Amino acid sequence: MKIIDWKTGVLYAESPANVGSKLFFGWIHSQEKIPWNEYYHVDESSSLILDAITFPAFGAGIPENKGRVCYVEDGFIHMEEIGQKFVELVWLNSHTATRDIMLDGRLVARGRDLPHHARLRLIIEKGDADGSKE
């Protein structure tokens, strides 16, 4: 897994990923100012599959029915069994909005440690997930 600058390709963080690896991406919602947590796994095609999202309240731009399972636990709304496929994650990084990015329970990067207001890409390159290098 790599976090790179969208425009220049500069590498900011890297961590080995395998098929089945679990990615956590945490951020703060820009309008509601609440924590938003995304949970993914890496599939056989080196794509990220969004499994679940959690957040404490509904508000602007927050879906009301994403996934097949929805429940409230420990003050968070959980939406699970989403299954949405992403070949990459692209975001405008913020030192205050982007929180932790973790792979298989290990911290890979924090928003405050990545360039502020830079457009970044998180990718799983072929070979990360299947052991081959192309």
GROMACS elastic network, one bead per residue, 0.5 to 0.9 nm:
[ bonds ]
;  ai    aj funct       b0    kb
    1    13     6  0.81911   500
    1    14     6  0.55746   500
    1    15     6  0.51975   500
    1    16     6  0.57424   500
    1    17     6  0.56395   500
    1    18     6  0.89867   500
    1   103     6  0.84382   500
    1   122     6  0.69746   500
    1   123     6  0.56433   500
    1   125     6  0.66074   500
    1   128     6  0.66229   500
    1   129     6  0.85037   500
    2    11     6  0.70629   500
    2    12     6  0.76107   500
    2    13     6  0.57274   500
    2    15     6  0.65985   500
    2    16     6  0.84810   500
    2   121     6  0.78741   500
    2   122     6  0.56096   500
    2   123     6  0.54260   500
    2   124     6  0.64797   500
    2   125     6  0.77238   500
    3    10     6  0.86027   500
    3    11     6  0.61206   500
    3    12     6  0.55841   500
    3    13     6  0.50970   500
    3    14     6  0.63783   500
    3   109     6  0.87079   500
    3   120     6  0.66900   500
    3   121     6  0.55480   500
    3   123     6  0.66277   500
    4     7     6  0.86934   500
    4     8     6  0.80961   500
    4     9     6  0.54485   500
    4    10     6  0.53715   500
    4    12     6  0.55881   500
    4    13     6  0.72236   500
    4    14     6  0.88243   500
    4   119     6  0.87966   500
    4   120     6  0.56751   500
    4   121     6  0.53174   500
    4   122     6  0.65814   500
    4   123     6  0.81515   500
    5     8     6  0.55137   500
    5    10     6  0.51481   500
    5    11     6  0.66134   500
    5    12     6  0.74918   500
    5   115     6  0.89121   500
    5   118     6  0.70669   500
    5   119     6  0.62207   500
    5   121     6  0.62426   500
    6     9     6  0.58961   500
    6    10     6  0.81496   500
    6    90     6  0.77995   500
    6   118     6  0.80681   500
    6   119     6  0.55276   500
    6   121     6  0.55747   500
    7    10     6  0.82943   500
    7   118     6  0.89652   500
    7   119     6  0.74265   500
    7   120     6  0.81750   500
    8    11     6  0.89637   500
    9   120     6  0.89869   500
    9   121     6  0.89188   500
   11    14     6  0.75708   500
   12   109     6  0.85868   500
   12   114     6  0.69915   500
   12   115     6  0.87135   500
   13   108     6  0.66153   500
   13   109     6  0.66884   500
   13   114     6  0.87026   500
   14   108     6  0.71291   500
   14   109     6  0.89370   500
   15   103     6  0.75234   500
   15   108     6  0.67686   500
   15   128     6  0.88098   500
   16   103     6  0.85747   500
   16   124     6  0.88823   500
   16   128     6  0.59486   500
   16   129     6  0.79677   500
   17    20     6  0.83192   500
   17    21     6  0.58268   500
   17    22     6  0.85151   500
   17    42     6  0.77045   500
   17    46     6  0.89892   500
   17   103     6  0.75883   500
   17   104     6  0.83347   500
   17   124     6  0.72197   500
   17   125     6  0.89255   500
   17   127     6  0.88694   500
   17   128     6  0.51951   500
   17   129     6  0.53380   500
   17   130     6  0.86003   500
   18    21     6  0.52313   500
   18    22     6  0.89165   500
   18    42     6  0.68728   500
   18    43     6  0.84218   500
   18    44     6  0.87251   500
   18    46     6  0.83481   500
   18   127     6  0.86123   500
   18   128     6  0.59826   500
   18   130     6  0.61996   500
   18   131     6  0.75854   500
   19    22     6  0.89810   500
   19    41     6  0.77918   500
   19    42     6  0.51875   500
   19    43     6  0.53103   500
   19    44     6  0.56776   500
   19    45     6  0.84577   500
   19    46     6  0.72375   500
   19   128     6  0.83785   500
   19   130     6  0.64109   500
   20    41     6  0.55300   500
   20    42     6  0.50622   500
   20    43     6  0.61417   500
   20    44     6  0.81533   500
   20   129     6  0.82148   500
   21    40     6  0.83032   500
   21    41     6  0.54542   500
   21    42     6  0.53956   500
   21    43     6  0.82935   500
   21   103     6  0.69284   500
   21   104     6  0.58438   500
   21   129     6  0.81342   500
   22    39     6  0.71421   500
   22    40     6  0.57103   500
   22    42     6  0.66999   500
   22   102     6  0.81394   500
   22   103     6  0.56715   500
   22   105     6  0.76811   500
   23    38     6  0.80774   500
   23    39     6  0.58440   500
   23    41     6  0.59384   500
   23    42     6  0.78221   500
   23    48     6  0.82720   500
   23   101     6  0.73374   500
   23   102     6  0.57210   500
   23   104     6  0.63477   500
   23   105     6  0.80242   500
   24    37     6  0.71257   500
   24    38     6  0.57606   500
   24    40     6  0.65070   500
   24    41     6  0.88878   500
   24   100     6  0.75739   500
   24   101     6  0.56268   500
   24   103     6  0.63839   500
   24   104     6  0.81593   500
   24   105     6  0.80362   500
   25    36     6  0.84562   500
   25    37     6  0.60154   500
   25    38     6  0.51373   500
   25    39     6  0.66421   500
   25    40     6  0.82799   500
   25    98     6  0.82975   500
   25    99     6  0.74987   500
   25   100     6  0.61619   500
   25   102     6  0.66561   500
   25   103     6  0.89361   500
   26    35     6  0.71237   500
   26    36     6  0.58188   500
   26    38     6  0.61999   500
   26    39     6  0.87648   500
   26    97     6  0.87300   500
   26    98     6  0.64907   500
   26    99     6  0.50755   500
   26   100     6  0.53185   500
   26   101     6  0.63924   500
   26   102     6  0.87236   500
   27    30     6  0.89964   500
   27    34     6  0.84088   500
   27    35     6  0.58719   500
   27    36     6  0.53544   500
   27    37     6  0.65553   500
   27    38     6  0.85422   500
   27    96     6  0.85342   500
   27    97     6  0.53327   500
   27   100     6  0.73290   500
   27   101     6  0.89752   500
   27   111     6  0.84988   500
   28    31     6  0.88408   500
   28    32     6  0.81885   500
   28    33     6  0.56821   500
   28    34     6  0.53815   500
   28    36     6  0.57444   500
   28    37     6  0.86231   500
   28    96     6  0.76816   500
   28    98     6  0.64280   500
   28    99     6  0.72239   500
   29    32     6  0.55371   500
   29    34     6  0.53721   500
   29    35     6  0.62949   500
   29    36     6  0.63469   500
   29    97     6  0.71202   500
   30    33     6  0.56407   500
   30    34     6  0.80866   500
   30    97     6  0.72008   500
   31    34     6  0.83231   500
   31    59     6  0.80555   500
   31    60     6  0.67757   500
   31    61     6  0.85906   500
   32    35     6  0.88448   500
   32    57     6  0.85818   500
   32    58     6  0.84309   500
   32    59     6  0.63368   500
   32    60     6  0.70483   500
   33    97     6  0.85606   500
   34    55     6  0.71334   500
   34    56     6  0.69184   500
   34    57     6  0.76709   500
   35    54     6  0.83009   500
   35    55     6  0.59509   500
   35    56     6  0.71901   500
   35    97     6  0.88728   500
   35    99     6  0.87720   500
   36    53     6  0.71626   500
   36    54     6  0.59730   500
   36    56     6  0.79199   500
   37    52     6  0.82084   500
   37    53     6  0.54465   500
   37    54     6  0.51415   500
   37    55     6  0.64696   500
   38    50     6  0.71646   500
   38    51     6  0.78391   500
   38    52     6  0.60209   500
   38    54     6  0.67795   500
   39    49     6  0.84118   500
   39    50     6  0.59695   500
   39    51     6  0.55941   500
   39    52     6  0.51602   500
   39    53     6  0.62070   500
   39    54     6  0.86199   500
   40    48     6  0.59413   500
   40    49     6  0.51384   500
   40    51     6  0.51869   500
   40    52     6  0.71014   500
   40    83     6  0.88503   500
   41    47     6  0.82743   500
   41    48     6  0.56612   500
   41    49     6  0.53050   500
   41    50     6  0.68293   500
   41    51     6  0.70139   500
   42    45     6  0.79966   500
   42    46     6  0.58631   500
   42    47     6  0.56695   500
   42    49     6  0.62636   500
   42   124     6  0.79097   500
   42   129     6  0.71466   500
   43    46     6  0.54460   500
   43    47     6  0.55563   500
   43    48     6  0.64349   500
   43    49     6  0.68510   500
   43   129     6  0.77422   500
   44    47     6  0.73547   500
   44   129     6  0.70008   500
   44   130     6  0.71518   500
   45    48     6  0.87958   500
   45    87     6  0.88457   500
   45   126     6  0.76533   500
   45   129     6  0.79127   500
   45   130     6  0.84859   500
   46    87     6  0.74557   500
   46   123     6  0.84485   500
   46   124     6  0.55561   500
   46   125     6  0.64983   500
   46   126     6  0.59841   500
   46   127     6  0.82238   500
   46   128     6  0.75815   500
   46   129     6  0.56302   500
   46   130     6  0.77950   500
   47    85     6  0.65921   500
   47    86     6  0.57457   500
   47    88     6  0.70918   500
   47   123     6  0.81157   500
   47   124     6  0.67023   500
   47   125     6  0.87833   500
   47   129     6  0.89681   500
   48    84     6  0.82385   500
   48    85     6  0.58133   500
   48    86     6  0.50564   500
   48    87     6  0.61580   500
   48    88     6  0.70213   500
   48    89     6  0.83902   500
   48   123     6  0.84462   500
   48   124     6  0.77658   500
   49    82     6  0.82783   500
   49    83     6  0.56565   500
   49    84     6  0.54718   500
   49    86     6  0.62277   500
   49    87     6  0.87249   500
   50    53     6  0.79846   500
   50    80     6  0.88349   500
   50    81     6  0.82329   500
   50    82     6  0.60964   500
   50    83     6  0.54107   500
   50    84     6  0.50687   500
   50    85     6  0.63724   500
   50    86     6  0.76311   500
   51    67     6  0.82564   500
   51    79     6  0.85085   500
   51    80     6  0.58866   500
   51    81     6  0.53748   500
   51    82     6  0.50877   500
   51    83     6  0.54607   500
   51    84     6  0.73390   500
   52    66     6  0.87891   500
   52    67     6  0.75223   500
   52    78     6  0.71008   500
   52    79     6  0.54698   500
   52    81     6  0.62722   500
   52    82     6  0.60156   500
   52    83     6  0.82433   500
   53    66     6  0.86041   500
   53    67     6  0.89350   500
   53    77     6  0.81959   500
   53    78     6  0.60432   500
   53    79     6  0.54115   500
   53    80     6  0.66751   500
   53    82     6  0.84951   500
   54    76     6  0.60504   500
   54    77     6  0.54400   500
   54    79     6  0.63827   500
   54    80     6  0.86226   500
   55    58     6  0.78781   500
   55    75     6  0.84286   500
   55    76     6  0.52164   500
   55    77     6  0.54033   500
   55    78     6  0.70059   500
   56    72     6  0.87519   500
   56    75     6  0.58923   500
   56    77     6  0.57027   500
   56    78     6  0.87985   500
   57    62     6  0.86597   500
   57    75     6  0.86045   500
   57    76     6  0.72420   500
   57    77     6  0.68950   500
   58    61     6  0.84605   500
   58    62     6  0.58779   500
   58    63     6  0.77426   500
   58    64     6  0.74552   500
   58    77     6  0.85708   500
   59    62     6  0.55930   500
   59    63     6  0.85048   500
   60    63     6  0.86598   500
   63    66     6  0.60248   500
   65    68     6  0.79128   500
   65    69     6  0.86253   500
   65    70     6  0.74358   500
   65    79     6  0.75295   500
   66    69     6  0.82255   500
   66    70     6  0.80491   500
   66    79     6  0.61483   500
   66    80     6  0.77141   500
   66    81     6  0.86356   500
   66    82     6  0.64481   500
   67    70     6  0.72443   500
   67    79     6  0.56311   500
   67    80     6  0.52354   500
   67    81     6  0.51085   500
   67    83     6  0.75020   500
   67    84     6  0.88751   500
   68    79     6  0.73508   500
   68    80     6  0.62429   500
   68    81     6  0.54043   500
   68    82     6  0.64534   500
   69    78     6  0.77750   500
   69    79     6  0.56306   500
   69    80     6  0.50144   500
   69    81     6  0.62124   500
   69    82     6  0.82472   500
   70    77     6  0.71394   500
   70    78     6  0.54645   500
   70    80     6  0.63793   500
   71    76     6  0.83746   500
   71    77     6  0.58379   500
   71    78     6  0.53150   500
   71    79     6  0.68461   500
   71    80     6  0.87952   500
   72    75     6  0.66033   500
   72    76     6  0.55454   500
   72    78     6  0.59498   500
   72    79     6  0.89279   500
   73    76     6  0.54563   500
   73    77     6  0.66038   500
   73    78     6  0.73547   500
   74    77     6  0.85342   500
   79    82     6  0.73525   500
   80    83     6  0.85119   500
   81    84     6  0.89471   500
   86    89     6  0.67832   500
   87   123     6  0.71189   500
   87   124     6  0.78882   500
   88   121     6  0.65848   500
   88   122     6  0.56447   500
   88   124     6  0.73301   500
   89   120     6  0.81038   500
   89   121     6  0.55739   500
   89   122     6  0.50278   500
   89   123     6  0.67629   500
   90   119     6  0.69737   500
   90   120     6  0.55807   500
   90   122     6  0.64743   500
   90   123     6  0.89011   500
   91   118     6  0.82233   500
   91   119     6  0.56339   500
   91   120     6  0.55283   500
   91   121     6  0.67761   500
   91   122     6  0.87058   500
   92    98     6  0.89513   500
   92   116     6  0.81797   500
   92   117     6  0.56420   500
   92   118     6  0.55621   500
   92   120     6  0.62433   500
   93    96     6  0.87765   500
   93    97     6  0.75181   500
   93    98     6  0.62423   500
   93   111     6  0.64903   500
   93   112     6  0.86982   500
   93   114     6  0.72746   500
   93   115     6  0.69135   500
   93   116     6  0.56778   500
   93   117     6  0.50854   500
   93   118     6  0.54631   500
   93   119     6  0.61779   500
   93   120     6  0.66586   500
   94    97     6  0.51265   500
   94    98     6  0.54734   500
   94    99     6  0.87370   500
   94   111     6  0.60319   500
   94   112     6  0.70678   500
   94   114     6  0.81431   500
   94   115     6  0.77408   500
   94   116     6  0.50723   500
   94   117     6  0.55630   500
   94   118     6  0.78393   500
   95    98     6  0.61571   500
   95    99     6  0.79235   500
   95   110     6  0.81950   500
   95   113     6  0.74190   500
   95   114     6  0.74634   500
   95   115     6  0.78221   500
   95   116     6  0.57056   500
   95   117     6  0.81120   500
   96    99     6  0.73804   500
   96   111     6  0.71067   500
   96   112     6  0.68442   500
   96   116     6  0.89767   500
   97   111     6  0.72220   500
   97   112     6  0.87965   500
   98   101     6  0.83974   500
   98   110     6  0.69434   500
   98   112     6  0.73915   500
   99   109     6  0.84507   500
   99   110     6  0.54574   500
   99   111     6  0.52193   500
   99   112     6  0.75997   500
  100   107     6  0.69543   500
  100   108     6  0.77838   500
  100   109     6  0.61538   500
  100   111     6  0.66263   500
  101   106     6  0.85380   500
  101   107     6  0.61307   500
  101   108     6  0.56564   500
  101   109     6  0.52934   500
  101   110     6  0.60821   500
  101   111     6  0.80212   500
  102   105     6  0.57949   500
  102   106     6  0.52135   500
  102   108     6  0.51839   500
  102   109     6  0.70770   500
  102   110     6  0.87912   500
  103   106     6  0.53004   500
  103   107     6  0.65676   500
  103   108     6  0.65458   500
  104   107     6  0.85322   500
  107   110     6  0.77895   500
  109   112     6  0.84457   500
  109   113     6  0.66641   500
  109   114     6  0.73451   500
  110   113     6  0.53282   500
  110   114     6  0.67704   500
  111   114     6  0.53252   500
  111   115     6  0.78672   500
  111   116     6  0.78853   500
  112   115     6  0.75495   500
  112   116     6  0.73976   500
  113   116     6  0.84976   500
  114   118     6  0.81950   500
  115   118     6  0.55986   500
  115   119     6  0.87463   500
  115   120     6  0.88290   500
  116   119     6  0.88446   500
  124   127     6  0.83598   500
  124   128     6  0.62620   500
  124   129     6  0.70327   500
  125   128     6  0.54638   500
  125   129     6  0.72767   500
  125   133     6  0.87879   500
  125   134     6  0.89377   500
  126   129     6  0.63016   500
  126   130     6  0.69173   500
  126   131     6  0.81362   500
  126   132     6  0.71312   500
  126   133     6  0.66651   500
  126   134     6  0.66545   500
  127   130     6  0.50782   500
  127   134     6  0.66346   500
  128   131     6  0.58286   500
  128   132     6  0.73547   500
  128   133     6  0.77992   500
  129   132     6  0.81428   500
  130   133     6  0.85579   500
